[in-house]
Amino acid sequence: MTIALFLALYVKTVLTDFVLILNPDEPFVVKEFDILEEQYEDEAILRQGAWFQYLPLISTIQVQSIGILDSNCFHLFSSVGKYSQTLNMLYYDCQDHEQMTITKYIKFMGNDDQQYNFEISINVFEYENQWYYFEFILFPQENRFQILLIKNEEILKNDILNVLPLKDQRTILKIGGDLVVVDSKLLNIANGDKFASFPGKIKAIDLSGSVVDFVDSAIYLGEPWEKCTCVANPISSLINQDYVNLITSIYTSRFQNCDQFTFTGWFKINEIIQTHNVLTYQFIKLTSNVQNNLFQNQNISPLQLFYQLSKNLNTIIITTYSYTYPSITLDFTKDPFLITKEFQILNNMQLWHLLYVKLEREEFSVNLKFFENRQIYEYKTSIVVKQFHQIYFKLFLGNLQKSTNNYLNIISRNLYFFNCNKDFQQQNCHISCGECDGPTYQDCISCSIESKRIYFPEYKQCICPQDTVDHDDQCLGYPDFGFQLISGEEQNDECLYGQFELNGLCYQCPGQINSQITTCFECVQNPKDWYDNPFCNTFVYLNQDGRTTSLEQIYYQFAAKPYFIFNGVNLELCLECQQSSLTNQENINQDIAKKQELFNSFCLSKISGQQCSKCRIEYCTTCAIQQQDKSVFIVRNSRNQKMVSVPWFLQESQKKIIVYHRITYHQQWNAKNALLKIAFIVLNMWLMI
């Protein structure tokens, strides 16, 4: 039990009274009282009182065995003999579902053996969410008894009787909780009668006999509880979700509302799965979080949404409720509280649509907008309702009927749920759009001037210009990041793409460099250090689909790798360089000597005494050149293995070189690599002529 002490220095009469806030786990107060002990004290006064607020859908833990499903009468206060178990006094509320009435009863057996019975009728629309105060004051020395009943600040009963309502010397006084009558002496109360635990809030008052004005004291202590203070949920934005097949989601409210809520979100029917002529699909339901399915009936659901599709008519159905009697245990088979509003949708049902639903006090309003380019189709309604208060909500979305052959696949974006009153305006467009017909960046119709974006109508998107980047939904240039543009005079220029650096100067890399192919990727990739290892073995090219880039490795298996040298003006292939350096003087001298030699015929055999040029094709035993109208380079292999012939054509200075290269299977070279090898060798030989 938690105790809260309220002091008011300017109200002398209430200095010793304070409020007991009952813990939901223990919603009752039990006190033991002996009337003889009080009678021996001069001017002794016994006071017992509490404020009660009826809230049937509040999520209070029911620790008592008897709940509102077991009885339509609620126990508020009782006095039972400790040893006799005789019921001496009872204060309770009863709902008559047949007569649709609510009555408060105060019954007790006086010490004069007379029955006393008081009945107070309550307006059915002034019961729920209203504070009612009950207090009795005993004056044992004077044999006097006072009853006090207050609604908010209105006094309903303030009677003084010359009798004491206690027959037993020692009694148990109980506020709240349930009650099963064991031995009754009261009129119309039988043994075994059950009284349910009160569904709502109870604020017990620990009272002192020194207070003079009991009414002022009660009203003063009741003021802090009279008005509901709404605490907003910490999370109001719901997760974006695509509701396909049987997917559902549940959102529960952390705090209760008072008399309002707001729900809004974007939805789009992405796919219709329909086998029946008429498809009725429930997508949204808002209920209380009371853990009993009976209390999630649509007659007490603040919001439901259905899509109804047929061949000739499409409809969106919105339901809410307005109670005519404040009970949640009525027979709802005939839907006595249900309010249904149907919108016949004349436009395309599969457009983006924005739903906005709000309950504020007793006004329930719905606004539904469909967007198609710059055309807006709007449907709306407003209804006066009477709904239950202070509810912990539970929101369901998705395929709530669990249908497997008649359902919709729905996209949801930008959903919000507020349990408290909030002036919230849903942003129609994505921040990148100027105008739109949907919530995403792919639903733009135009771009605002302030966004600095370019509109692409084929994609319905607003894209940042080329010299900016999209950062936090803003198009930002280099000044926005604090970058400084260095002028050309101050800039430390580097070589352009496709050039390499040598002695502080830039030269073109060998081979071809264009949008389709780069024949010497080592030079392009490492322009500063390529001169230390001037060798090309990687080709970069685009695949035929033009979307992906591939790397192809070409390994030249020669006696000496074909390095490049630099003659002071141009790059040249070095015929038989043994070291890798673009400016290695020994390589340069050796290459010059080789190029000064006359073009020698290939030896017809290895044992020929004639000066020969080396055959650079590995594994070949005989090489020869025949020169007629056209130059032909023929390669033969002396091994008796099955051969594959591959032609290669190379045109240079109107001379045609035709190369035939036979390759053994066991070497497992593919034809493409073999062709590239031969082309490279022939090109090298051509430079020697």
Disulfide bonds with the S-S distance in Angstrom:
Cys73-Cys94 1.66
Cys228-Cys258 1.99
Cys230-Cys420 1.91
Cys429-Cys436 2.02
Cys433-Cys444 1.80
Cys447-Cys462 1.99
Cys464-Cys475 2.09
Cys495-Cys506 2.00
Cys509-Cys523 1.94
Cys520-Cys536 2.03
Cys574-Cys577 1.50
Cys603-Cys612 1.15
Cys615-Cys623 1.73
